[in-house]
Amino acid sequence: MPRHTGDAPGMRPDASLSYKNATMKHLRIMACLLLLGCMAPATALCAGEHAPKRSRGKGHDRPYSEAMYVKRQGGDLYISAKLDERTDITYWFRRCMFNELYTFYRVGITRNRAALPSTQPEAEPAVLLNSTYSDNIGPFAIPGCGWCGGNHKYRERTARTARSEGYTLLADGNRIEGDTTLWANRVTVEAENVILDPTRPYRNAAGGEELRDTLCRESVTYTVRRNNIEVAASHRFCNAAPVTIAIYYGMQSMFEGETHVLTPGGAYTDWTEAAKASTFTKQEYPLFRRYVEKNRQGYQSTWLLPDGLGDHALLDGQDDIFIYAPYGKSYHKLIGNKRMENGDKTCWRGVYTWFETPVDADLLCYEGSAGGHTAVFIDCKRACKRTLALPGYLDLRHFGTAEQNSGIRISAAGRNKLKIKADAPGSCVLLLRE
C-alpha cells in the first residue's frame, strides 16, 4: 500500500479547488450557526431503561420527546426516534453492500402514538423508506476500470473494491461500548474506509483478481438527530499514479416506492411523476443542491450543502448535476472527468431528512436539522404572497438563512409565523436558534 504522503507541493487548481473552497463555504454556514447562539450544548447521556421526561412549564414544547432510543447489539446499531406525534422513525446501521462498509442500512417508520419512541428499534418497520440494496454514498467510476467503492465489485466480477478499517459509535459525544441500550439526543457514527485502486489489479495465488493498492482513504461521519442523518465525507487520495475520476456521485438516495420528485432550484419546481423525471445539467441549473422524493407513505429530502464538492466546482457546465433513475435511485453528481494525484483531497456534507406529513403541502414546508440546529425548508412551487403558520414549538423570532434562491423573501411575523413573498418558484432553508 502506498504510504500516505500528505499535501503534494504544486497541487493543481482542479484537484484542490473544492477542498480549499470548503473552508470559505463552511465558514459561511458556521457564521449562520454562530449568529443563532453557536452550537447546541451537549446533552448528558441517559443510560439503560431510564427514559427521559419531557420538559414542562414552557408552554412551547414539542408534544413528543426529542430523545432517541439506542440499542447496540454486536456490530448492529439500532435507533428509534419520534417522527411526529403518531409515528416513529427507525434506523439500522451495519456493515453492508458488497464491500461490507459501515453505513445506514435501513430506514423505516412505524405507528406509535406514545410521546417516547419505541424501545424495540430493531423491529421490522411497518413502512420501509430507504434500504441499502445498492450504493449508499459514492462510488468512483474510473475510465476502463469500472466502479470502485460502495456496492461494487472490480469490473463487476468477484474482487472487492473497498474495505472497512473500522468505525466508532457515540451517543451525545460518549462512546457506545459493547452491547447496551441508552437514550440520547444525538448519535454519531464515524466510519473509516479504504477505496482500492482498480487501475492496479493483481493475480492472487489461486489465479483470481484482487485489488491491493489504495486509491483513497475515505472518512465518513453520520450524525443522527431525530428525523435526519447528516453526512460529512472526505477523501485523501493515496494513488501511486494519477487517476482520472470519470464520475463521483457522493450523495445519493434509494427511496422506496417513489411516485413523485421535486427539485428546488432545478428542473422540477412542482411535484413531477417519477416516470416523467430525468437528469439535468449544471449549466441549466447551477444553484441546484436539493431534491425531495415522495411515495404513498412519506417523503425523503436529500440536501447537499455548499461545503467542498457541494459548490460543484469539479463539474463542467455540460455535466449532469442531478441524475435520476425511475427505479428509485437519485444522485447528486460531484465530480466529472477530473484527474486526482497522491495528496489531493475532497470533501462534502449533506443532510437526509424524512417526514410523513409536511408542515404545509401547498407550498412545500417541512422540518429537519443541520449543524445541530432545527432547519425549516420552504419551497414555493409558484409565485405566492402569504403568511405561513408553523408549529408553536418552533421559535421564529431569531433565525438565519442557510440557503435561498429565485428571489424568495422571508420575514418573521411573530413567534411562529412567517411572511413569504416569491415572484416565481423559489426556495430557502432557515436555521432556528435552539
C-alpha positions as CSV (number, residue, x, y, z in Angstrom):
1,M,0.0,0.0,0.0
2,P,1.5,3.4,-0.9
3,R,2.5,5.5,2.1
4,H,0.1,8.4,2.9
5,T,2.2,11.4,1.9
6,G,0.0,14.4,2.7
7,D,-0.4,17.5,0.5
8,A,1.7,17.4,-2.6
9,P,3.6,20.5,-3.5
10,G,2.4,22.5,-6.5
11,M,-1.1,20.9,-6.3
12,R,-3.2,21.7,-9.4
13,P,-6.2,24.1,-9.1
14,D,-8.8,21.5,-10.4
15,A,-7.9,18.9,-7.7
16,S,-7.6,21.2,-4.8
17,L,-10.3,23.8,-5.5
18,S,-13.2,22.1,-3.7
19,Y,-11.1,21.4,-0.6
20,K,-9.8,24.9,-0.4
21,N,-13.2,26.4,-1.1
22,A,-14.7,24.2,1.6
23,T,-13.1,26.5,4.2
24,M,-15.0,29.6,3.0
25,K,-18.2,27.8,2.3
26,H,-18.0,26.1,5.7
27,L,-17.3,29.5,7.4
28,R,-20.5,30.9,5.8
29,I,-22.6,28.1,7.2
30,M,-20.9,28.3,10.6
31,A,-21.4,32.1,10.7
32,C,-25.1,31.5,10.4
33,L,-24.9,28.9,13.2
34,L,-22.9,31.3,15.4
35,L,-25.4,34.0,15.0
36,L,-28.0,31.6,16.2
37,G,-26.2,31.1,19.5
38,C,-23.3,28.8,18.5
39,M,-23.6,25.1,18.5
40,A,-26.1,23.5,20.8
41,P,-24.7,22.2,24.1
42,A,-24.1,18.5,24.5
43,T,-26.9,16.7,26.4
44,A,-26.0,14.3,29.2
45,L,-26.1,10.6,28.3
46,C,-29.1,8.8,29.8
47,A,-28.3,5.1,30.1
48,G,-30.3,2.0,30.3
49,E,-34.1,1.9,30.7
50,H,-34.4,5.3,32.5
51,A,-36.5,7.2,29.9
52,P,-36.1,11.0,29.6
53,K,-39.0,13.2,30.6
54,R,-40.4,16.0,28.5
55,S,-39.8,19.4,30.0
56,R,-42.9,21.1,31.3
57,G,-44.0,24.6,32.1
58,K,-42.6,26.4,29.0
59,G,-45.8,26.3,27.0
60,H,-44.0,25.7,23.7
61,D,-42.6,22.2,24.0
62,R,-43.0,19.6,21.3
63,P,-45.9,17.2,22.1
64,Y,-43.3,14.3,21.9
65,S,-39.8,13.6,23.1
66,E,-36.8,14.6,21.1
67,A,-34.7,11.8,22.7
68,M,-33.8,8.7,20.7
69,Y,-33.7,5.1,22.0
70,V,-30.4,3.5,21.0
71,K,-29.5,-0.2,21.0
72,R,-26.2,-1.7,20.2
73,Q,-26.0,-5.4,19.5
74,G,-22.7,-6.6,18.3
75,G,-22.0,-4.8,15.0
76,D,-25.6,-3.7,14.6
77,L,-26.7,-0.2,15.8
78,Y,-30.5,0.4,16.1
79,I,-32.1,3.8,16.7
80,S,-35.7,4.8,17.2
81,A,-36.9,8.4,17.3
82,K,-40.2,10.3,17.1
83,L,-41.0,11.4,13.5
84,D,-44.2,13.2,14.8
85,E,-46.9,12.7,17.3
86,R,-48.2,9.5,15.9
87,T,-45.1,7.9,14.2
88,D,-41.6,6.6,15.0
89,I,-38.7,6.5,12.6
90,T,-36.1,3.7,13.0
91,Y,-32.6,3.4,11.7
92,W,-30.3,0.4,11.4
93,F,-26.6,0.8,10.9
94,R,-24.4,-2.1,10.0
95,R,-21.7,-3.4,7.6
96,C,-23.4,-3.8,4.3
97,M,-23.1,-3.7,0.5
98,F,-20.7,-6.0,-1.3
99,N,-17.7,-4.3,0.3
100,E,-19.1,-4.6,3.8
101,L,-18.8,-0.8,4.6
102,Y,-20.4,0.5,7.8
103,T,-23.3,2.8,7.0
104,F,-27.1,3.2,7.4
105,Y,-28.7,0.0,6.1
106,R,-32.4,0.5,6.7
107,V,-34.7,3.5,7.4
108,G,-38.4,2.9,8.1
109,I,-41.5,4.2,10.0
110,T,-44.0,2.6,12.4
111,R,-47.1,3.9,14.0
112,N,-46.6,4.9,17.7
113,R,-48.8,7.5,19.5
114,A,-46.8,7.4,22.7
115,A,-44.7,10.5,23.5
116,L,-41.5,8.4,23.6
117,P,-40.1,6.3,20.7
118,S,-40.3,2.6,20.8
119,T,-37.7,0.7,22.8
120,Q,-37.6,-2.0,20.1
121,P,-35.8,-0.2,17.3
122,E,-34.6,-3.5,15.8
123,A,-38.2,-4.5,14.9
124,E,-39.1,-4.6,11.2
125,P,-40.7,-1.2,10.4
126,A,-44.3,-1.1,9.1
127,V,-43.1,1.0,6.1
128,L,-39.7,0.8,4.5
129,L,-38.4,4.2,3.3
130,N,-34.8,3.6,2.4
131,S,-32.8,0.4,2.1
132,T,-29.1,0.0,1.1
133,Y,-29.5,-2.6,-1.6
134,S,-27.1,-0.6,-3.8
135,D,-24.6,2.2,-3.2
136,N,-25.3,4.4,-0.2
137,I,-22.6,7.1,-0.8
138,G,-20.0,7.1,-3.5
139,P,-18.7,5.4,-5.7
140,F,-16.0,6.4,-8.1
141,A,-16.0,5.5,-11.8
142,I,-12.5,5.1,-13.4
143,P,-12.3,5.0,-17.2
144,G,-11.6,1.5,-18.5
145,C,-11.7,0.0,-14.9
146,G,-15.3,0.3,-13.9
147,W,-16.6,1.4,-10.4
148,C,-14.9,1.2,-7.1
149,G,-16.3,1.7,-3.5
150,G,-19.8,1.2,-2.2
151,N,-21.5,-1.9,-3.5
152,H,-19.2,-2.5,-6.5
153,K,-17.0,-5.5,-7.4
154,Y,-14.0,-5.0,-9.5
155,R,-15.3,-4.9,-13.1
156,E,-18.5,-6.3,-11.5
157,R,-16.9,-9.7,-11.2
158,T,-15.7,-11.0,-7.8
159,A,-12.9,-8.8,-6.3
160,R,-13.7,-6.2,-3.6
161,T,-13.0,-2.6,-4.5
162,A,-13.1,-1.2,-0.9
163,R,-12.7,-2.3,2.7
164,S,-13.8,-1.0,6.1
165,E,-11.0,-0.1,8.5
166,G,-13.3,0.3,11.5
167,Y,-16.0,2.5,13.0
168,T,-16.7,4.4,16.2
169,L,-20.2,4.8,17.7
170,L,-21.0,7.7,20.0
171,A,-24.2,9.0,21.9
172,D,-24.1,12.6,22.8
173,G,-20.3,12.5,22.4
174,N,-19.8,9.4,24.6
175,R,-18.5,6.1,23.2
176,I,-21.1,3.3,22.9
177,E,-19.2,0.3,24.2
178,G,-20.4,-3.3,23.9
179,D,-24.0,-4.4,23.8
180,T,-26.1,-1.8,25.5
181,T,-29.2,0.3,25.4
182,L,-29.5,4.0,26.2
183,W,-31.2,7.3,25.5
184,A,-29.6,10.2,23.6
185,N,-30.4,13.3,21.6
186,R,-27.5,12.8,19.1
187,V,-25.9,9.6,17.7
188,T,-22.7,9.8,15.7
189,V,-21.2,7.0,13.6
190,E,-17.6,7.6,12.4
191,A,-16.6,5.2,9.6
192,E,-13.1,4.8,8.1
193,N,-12.8,3.1,4.7
194,V,-10.2,2.4,2.1
195,I,-11.2,2.7,-1.6
196,L,-8.9,0.4,-3.7
197,D,-7.3,1.4,-6.9
198,P,-8.9,-0.5,-9.9
199,T,-6.1,0.6,-12.3
200,R,-3.6,-1.7,-10.5
201,P,-5.1,-5.2,-10.3
202,Y,-3.2,-8.3,-9.1
203,R,-3.4,-12.0,-9.5
204,N,-3.7,-13.9,-6.3
205,A,-2.3,-17.4,-5.6
206,A,-5.5,-19.0,-6.8
207,G,-5.3,-17.1,-10.1
208,G,-8.1,-14.8,-9.3
209,E,-8.2,-11.0,-9.5
210,E,-7.8,-8.8,-6.5
211,L,-7.1,-5.1,-5.7
212,R,-4.4,-4.3,-3.1
213,D,-3.3,-0.7,-3.7
214,T,-5.1,2.3,-2.2
215,L,-6.9,4.9,-4.4
216,C,-8.0,7.0,-1.4
217,R,-8.8,6.9,2.3
218,E,-12.5,7.7,3.0
219,S,-13.7,9.1,6.3
220,V,-17.5,9.4,6.8
221,T,-19.3,10.8,9.8
222,Y,-23.1,10.2,10.2
223,T,-24.9,12.3,12.7
224,V,-28.4,11.1,13.6
225,R,-30.8,13.6,15.1
226,R,-34.5,12.7,15.2
227,N,-35.7,12.6,11.5
228,N,-32.3,13.4,10.0
229,I,-28.9,11.8,9.1
230,E,-26.3,14.5,8.4
231,V,-23.3,13.1,6.5
232,A,-19.8,14.6,6.3
233,A,-17.4,12.7,3.9
234,S,-13.8,13.4,3.0
235,H,-11.3,11.7,0.7
236,R,-7.5,11.8,0.7
237,F,-6.0,10.3,-2.4
238,C,-3.0,8.0,-2.0
239,N,-2.8,6.6,-5.5
240,A,0.6,5.6,-6.8
241,A,-0.1,7.2,-10.3
242,P,-2.5,9.9,-11.4
243,V,-6.1,8.6,-11.9
244,T,-9.0,10.3,-13.7
245,I,-12.3,10.2,-11.9
246,A,-14.9,10.0,-14.6
247,I,-17.8,10.2,-12.2
248,Y,-18.2,10.5,-8.4
249,Y,-21.8,10.6,-7.2
250,G,-21.2,11.2,-3.5
251,M,-24.7,11.8,-2.0
252,Q,-27.5,9.6,-3.4
253,S,-30.7,8.0,-2.3
254,M,-32.6,4.7,-2.5
255,F,-36.1,5.8,-1.6
256,E,-38.6,3.0,-1.7
257,G,-41.8,3.1,-3.9
258,E,-41.2,6.6,-5.2
259,T,-44.1,8.2,-7.1
260,H,-43.0,11.8,-7.5
261,V,-39.9,14.1,-7.3
262,L,-39.4,17.8,-6.7
263,T,-36.0,19.6,-7.3
264,P,-35.9,23.1,-5.7
265,G,-33.6,25.2,-7.8
266,G,-33.7,22.6,-10.5
267,A,-35.9,21.5,-13.4
268,Y,-38.9,20.2,-11.3
269,T,-40.2,23.1,-9.1
270,D,-43.5,21.2,-8.6
271,W,-44.2,17.5,-8.0
272,T,-43.4,15.6,-11.1
273,E,-44.3,11.9,-11.7
274,A,-41.3,9.6,-11.4
275,A,-41.8,8.2,-14.9
276,K,-41.6,11.7,-16.4
277,A,-38.5,13.0,-14.5
278,S,-35.0,13.0,-16.0
279,T,-31.5,14.4,-15.5
280,F,-30.4,18.0,-15.9
281,T,-27.0,19.8,-16.2
282,K,-25.0,22.2,-14.1
283,Q,-25.3,24.8,-16.9
284,E,-29.1,24.6,-16.9
285,Y,-29.4,24.8,-13.0
286,P,-26.2,25.8,-11.4
287,L,-27.8,26.5,-8.0
288,F,-29.4,23.1,-7.6
289,R,-28.5,21.2,-4.4
290,R,-31.6,19.5,-3.0
291,Y,-34.3,17.1,-4.2
292,V,-37.3,15.7,-2.4
293,E,-39.0,12.4,-3.2
294,K,-42.3,11.1,-2.1
295,N,-44.3,7.9,-2.1
296,R,-47.7,6.9,-0.7
297,Q,-46.4,6.9,2.9
298,G,-43.9,9.6,3.3
299,Y,-41.1,11.9,2.0
300,Q,-37.3,11.9,1.8
301,S,-35.2,15.1,1.3
302,T,-31.6,14.9,0.1
303,W,-29.8,18.3,0.7
304,L,-26.2,18.8,-0.5
305,L,-24.7,21.7,1.4
306,P,-22.4,24.2,-0.3
307,D,-19.3,22.9,1.5
308,G,-16.4,21.4,-0.6
309,L,-17.7,19.5,-3.5
310,G,-21.1,21.0,-2.9
311,D,-20.0,24.1,-4.8
312,H,-19.9,21.8,-7.9
313,A,-16.5,23.3,-9.0
314,L,-15.4,19.9,-10.2
315,L,-18.2,19.7,-12.7
316,D,-18.2,21.3,-16.1
317,G,-21.2,23.1,-17.4
318,Q,-22.3,20.3,-19.6
319,D,-22.0,17.7,-16.8
320,D,-25.2,16.3,-15.3
321,I,-25.7,17.9,-11.8
322,F,-28.7,15.7,-11.0
323,I,-29.1,12.1,-12.2
324,Y,-32.5,10.5,-11.8
325,A,-33.4,6.8,-12.3
326,P,-37.1,6.0,-12.1
327,Y,-36.5,2.7,-10.3
328,G,-35.8,4.6,-7.0
329,K,-32.2,5.9,-7.2
330,S,-31.3,9.6,-7.5
331,Y,-27.9,11.1,-7.4
332,H,-26.0,14.4,-6.7
333,K,-23.1,14.2,-9.1
334,L,-20.0,15.8,-7.6
335,I,-17.0,15.1,-9.9
336,G,-16.8,14.8,-13.7
337,N,-13.6,13.8,-15.5
338,K,-11.1,15.3,-13.1
339,R,-7.6,13.9,-12.5
340,M,-6.5,13.1,-9.0
341,E,-3.0,12.6,-7.7
342,N,-1.4,11.4,-4.4
343,G,-2.2,14.1,-1.8
344,D,-5.3,15.6,-3.4
345,K,-8.3,16.0,-1.0
346,T,-12.0,16.4,-1.4
347,C,-14.9,16.7,1.0
348,W,-18.7,17.3,1.1
349,R,-21.5,17.5,3.5
350,G,-25.3,16.8,3.2
351,V,-28.4,16.0,5.2
352,Y,-31.0,13.3,4.6
353,T,-34.4,14.2,6.1
354,W,-37.5,12.1,6.3
355,F,-41.1,13.2,7.1
356,E,-44.6,11.8,6.8
357,T,-46.7,14.9,6.8
358,P,-45.4,18.3,5.6
359,V,-46.0,21.4,7.8
360,D,-47.6,22.9,4.7
361,A,-48.3,20.9,1.5
362,D,-49.5,23.8,-0.8
363,L,-46.1,25.3,-0.8
364,L,-43.9,22.5,0.5
365,C,-42.7,23.2,4.0
366,Y,-41.0,20.6,6.3
367,E,-38.8,20.5,9.4
368,G,-35.3,19.0,9.6
369,S,-31.9,19.9,11.1
370,A,-28.4,20.9,10.1
371,G,-25.3,21.6,12.2
372,G,-27.2,20.8,15.4
373,H,-29.9,23.4,14.7
374,T,-33.6,23.0,13.6
375,A,-34.0,23.7,9.9
376,V,-37.2,24.8,8.2
377,F,-37.3,24.1,4.5
378,I,-39.7,26.2,2.4
379,D,-40.3,25.5,-1.3
380,C,-42.7,27.8,-3.3
381,K,-43.9,25.8,-6.3
382,R,-45.1,29.0,-7.9
383,A,-45.3,32.8,-7.3
384,C,-47.0,33.5,-4.0
385,K,-47.6,36.0,-1.2
386,R,-48.9,34.6,2.0
387,T,-48.4,34.0,5.7
388,L,-47.2,30.6,6.9
389,A,-48.0,29.4,10.4
390,L,-45.5,26.9,11.8
391,P,-46.0,24.6,14.9
392,G,-46.0,26.5,18.2
393,Y,-42.8,24.8,19.4
394,L,-40.7,26.5,16.7
395,D,-39.5,29.9,17.7
396,L,-39.0,32.1,14.5
397,R,-38.0,35.3,16.3
398,H,-34.3,34.5,15.6
399,F,-33.3,32.6,12.6
400,G,-30.6,32.6,9.9
401,T,-30.9,31.8,6.2
402,A,-28.6,28.9,5.2
403,E,-29.7,28.8,1.5
404,Q,-32.0,31.0,-0.6
405,N,-32.7,31.2,-4.4
406,S,-35.0,32.7,-7.0
407,G,-35.9,35.9,-5.2
408,I,-38.0,34.3,-2.4
409,R,-38.3,36.8,0.6
410,I,-38.9,35.6,4.1
411,S,-39.6,37.7,7.3
412,A,-40.9,36.8,10.8
413,A,-44.5,37.7,11.6
414,G,-44.5,36.8,15.3
415,R,-43.2,33.9,17.2
416,N,-44.2,31.1,14.9
417,K,-45.4,32.8,11.7
418,L,-43.6,33.8,8.5
419,K,-44.4,36.2,5.7
420,I,-43.4,34.8,2.4
421,K,-43.3,36.5,-1.0
422,A,-42.0,34.9,-4.2
423,D,-42.3,36.3,-7.7
424,A,-41.5,32.9,-9.2
425,P,-40.8,29.4,-7.9
426,G,-38.2,29.6,-5.2
427,S,-36.9,28.0,-2.1
428,C,-35.0,28.7,1.1
429,V,-33.7,26.9,4.2
430,L,-33.9,28.6,7.6
431,L,-31.9,27.7,10.7
432,L,-33.5,28.4,14.0
433,R,-31.9,29.2,17.4
434,E,-32.5,26.3,19.8
